[in-house]
Amino acid sequence: MKHKIILDVDTGIDDALGIILAVKSGEMDLIGITTVNGNVSLGKATENTCKILDLLQVGEQIPLVPGASQPLLRTVFFEHRVHGEDGLGGALREATVVTQPTKGFAPDFIIENVLAQSGEVTLVLTGPLTNLALAVRKCPELVHHVKEVIFMGGVVREHGNVTPTAEYNMYVDPEAAKVVLHAGFPELTMVGLDVTRKVLLNEDHIRELGDTSIARYVKQSTSDYLERYFERNGVRACAMHDPLAVGVALNRNLVTTQKLYVDVETRSELCDGQTVCDFQNRWGKEPNVNVCLAVDAEAFFERFIRALKA
């Protein structure tokens, strides 16, 4: 039985790889894809998602609904340094866009579909959590109807990737993250930098994909990303942040989790967007997040490469 999924994205390089994995795995019933401001503007994220659906030839099969064009309270903060001005590392820049978004607003789409299929829909979010926060504010009872929320974001044991303490998705809209963390979702899973940095796409993986349109896209889109990662970390690779969140939705055994209390900083000059994890229960608060602490990277890439070659 296929997993019923709504995928919420701010389509940059790794979101696109997550979309490709979700579609090519053949194991997901993609109810829809929603877009949000993040790596790039809402308009560019939506256009990039259209291009990926065109590449996969599934544009007519999957509803694509735009959402929030800015964070709840803050100004936009794009990540062009990593993803390029177009968000896809220059890949598909000349592609003609065929797929068009569906009318509607992402938070409303999430509410409508989750309530209509109570207990069956998993939400996988790979961008800032703005759309889900807006949905929860409008329909608080949503938390009782979602099967699970899996989000890529945060870091609890290591350093951040946009500031010394904050991961990008949390930093862009920490107020939205706080809404989601405190909403009361019974199953809320955080796929953070602690595990995504251990899942590194390298040139050997790319060669293993062969010579298909998808393989060529992966090579082109990640080319500059690999170089930038090498300059900062000394490893020529591309961290699979967003695809791992999709992978966790496909197979929970890819990661080891611990249920812990997690909150996010929203009022710090130095640490805005930091995810604070109470490992020793010093606050005495009920654990609210399944925190990913270890990952089987080899098993993930076996699944990822098999899906993309299918």
N, C-alpha and C positions, 0 to 999 in steps of 0.2 A: 504494500500500500504506500503510495507516494506521500511525502511530507507536504502539507499545505503551508505555503510560505508567502508572506509579503516581504519584499526586499526593499529597504529604504537606503538610498545611495546619494552621494555627492560626487558623481562619477569623475574620478581621476584615474590614474593608471591602475592602482590595485583594486578599486571598486569594479573597474571594467573586467579584470581577471576574475573577480568574485561572481559577476553576472555570467560570464562565460562558463565558469564551473557549475553554477546553479542550473543553467540551461542544458549544458552538455552531459551532466551527470545522469540525466534521465530519471532521477530519483525524486524530483521535486515537482509538485503541482504549483507552479508560480501563479498565484491568484492575481498578482499585479506587482509592478515596480513603482515606487514613489521616489521623487527626487527632492533634494533639499540643498540650500546654500551651504557651501563648505569649502572644499578644495578650490572650487571655482564658483562663479555666480550660479544662481538657480537656472537661468536660461542656458548657460553653457553646460551645466550638469545634465540638463534635460536633453539638449542636443547631442551630447556625447553618448548618453544612454540610447537614444534613437540610432546613432551610428553603430553601436555594438549590437543592437537587436537586428539591424540591417545586415551586419556581418554574419550573424547567426541565422539569418533568414527566418526570424520568428516574430517580426514586428506586428503582424496581424493577429498573433495568437495571445499576446500578453499586454493587458492594459498598462499604460504608462501615465502616471498622474503627478503633475508638479505640486510642490508644497510650499514651504516657507522660504521667502526670498531673503530673510535676514534672521539673525538670532533673536531671542525673546527680548533682550534689553540692550544688546551691544551692537557696535558697528561691525560690518563684515570684515573678515580676515582671511584672505585667500592664501593658498600654498603654491603659488606659481613657481617658486624656487625649486620645488621637488617635481611637480607634475607638468611644468611648462605652462605657457600662457593659454594653451588650448586645453590643458588638463589631461591629454593623452600622449604626452611626450612627442608630439608632432605626427603621430600615426593617425591615419584616416583624415588628415587635414583637408585633402582635396575630395574626399568622398561626398557624393550627392546624398542628401538626407531624404529617405523615402518614408520611414516611419514617422508618424506624427503623434504627439501626446493626446491622451483622452481628456475631455473636459472634466473639470472637477478640481477638488482641493484635497491634497494628500491626507491630512488629518481626518477629514470626513470619509474618505475612501477607507481608511483603516478602521474607523468606528463601524461603518456600515457592514464591512465584510467580516469583521471579528464577531459582531453581535449576531450576524446571520448564520455563522458557523461556530457557535459557542464551544469552546474547549478544543477546537481542532486546528486553529491557525497559530503558527509560530511567526513572530516578527523578527527579522534579521536586519539590524541597522549597522551600516558601515560608515556613516557620516555623523555630524553633530545630531543630537537627539531632539532637535526642535520640533519636528513633525509629531513625534510621539508625545512630547510634553504638551503640545497644543491639543492633541486628541484626549489626553488624560484630563486636562483642565475642562474641556467641553463635556466629557463623558467619564466621570470618575469610576463608574461601575465597569468600565472597560477592563480593568485589572482582573476582574473575576471571570472574564470570558476568553482571555488569551491563553493559549496552551503554554507558551514560553516566549520570553523576550531574550534574544541573544544580541549583544551589541559589541562592536569593536571599539575599544576606547579605554583610556586610563592606564595606569601603571602603579604597582604597589610596592615593588622591591627594587626597582631600578630607576634610572634617570628618565626625564621626559624627552620628547623629540621636537618641542617647539620652544620650551623654556627648560631650565634645569630640572624642574619638578613636574611639568604638565605635558600630557599627551595631547596631540592636536585637537581631536574631536571634543575632548573635555574643555580645552582652553577656549575654543571658539564660542561655545555656549554652555558655560558651567551652570547657569540658572536652569536651563532645560535639563541638564544631567541631574541636578538636584531634585527637580520635579519627578523624574523617572525613578531615581533611587529611593525616594520616599513615598512613591505612589501605592506600594503594597502589592506589587506583582509577586505571586507565589513562586514563580520560577523566573529568575532574572540572572542571566549569565554574562559575565564580563570577560571578553577576550582581549586582554590588554597587551602592552608591549613586553611584559614579562615572558609571554609565550610567542608572540608574533615575531619577535627579533630572533627567535631560534628556528624560524621557518624561512630559509633563505633560498630564493630562486637563483640558480647560477647558470653559467653558460652551458654546462653539461646537461642540465635539465632542459634548456631551450633546444639544444641539438637533438635531445631524445624525442622532442615533439614532432620531428620530421620536417617535411616541406609542404605544408598545407597553407591555406589562406589564414587560418587561425594561428598557426605556428609563426608565420611571417609577421602577423600583427603583433604577437607577443614579443618577438625579437625586436621589432622596430620601436614599440611603445616603451620597452624597458631599457633600451640602449643607454640613454643618458642617465636614467635612474641608477643603473649599475655603476656607472662612472662616479656619480655623486656619492653613492654609498661607499665606494672604494676610497674616495678622497677623505671622507670623515672617519671611516672605520677600518680601512686597510683590507677590506674584503670586497671583491668584485661580485656583488650579489644584490638582490632586490628583496626586501622584507615583505612577506606575503600577509600583510596585516588583515586586509578585508577578505581575501579568499579563505583564510583560516576560520573566520567567523562563519562563512558559508559551510566550510568543512565540518565545523562543530555541529551545525544543524543537520548535516548528513550522517554524522557518526560521532556520538558523544565520547566514544572511547579514544578518540584522538587526543583528548586532553584529560588531565587530572585536575579536579576542582576541590575547593574547600568552601563551605558556607560560612561567610564572615560578614561583619558589619562594615559597610563602606559608605563614606560621605565624600562630598567634593567641596573644595574651597572656592568661595565666590567673593570674598572681601579682603584679599591680601595683595599688597603691593608686590610682594616677592613670589607668592605661591598660588596665584589665581589659577584655577583649573586643576589643581593637584587632587588626585584621588587618595583619600586617607583611609587606610584599612586597619581596623582594630584587631590585630592578630592575637592579642592577649586578653581580649574582652575587658579592657580597662574601663570602658564606658558602661559596661553592663547592658548594652542594648541588643535587641534581637537581631541576629544575622539576617541580612536582606539580599545578599548577592552570592551567587556561585562564582567564585573567583578562580580563573584558570591559572594554575601555578606550574604546570609541566605539560609538555606536548611531545607526541611521537611524530617528529618531523618526517622521518622516512615513510611512515604509513600515510601521512598527508600527501606527500609528493607522489607516492604510488597511485593514490586515488586521483589526484589532480591530473597527472600525465595520462592515465588511462582514460579519464573522461574527455580530455581535450583531443585525444587521438581517436575517439570513438566515431 
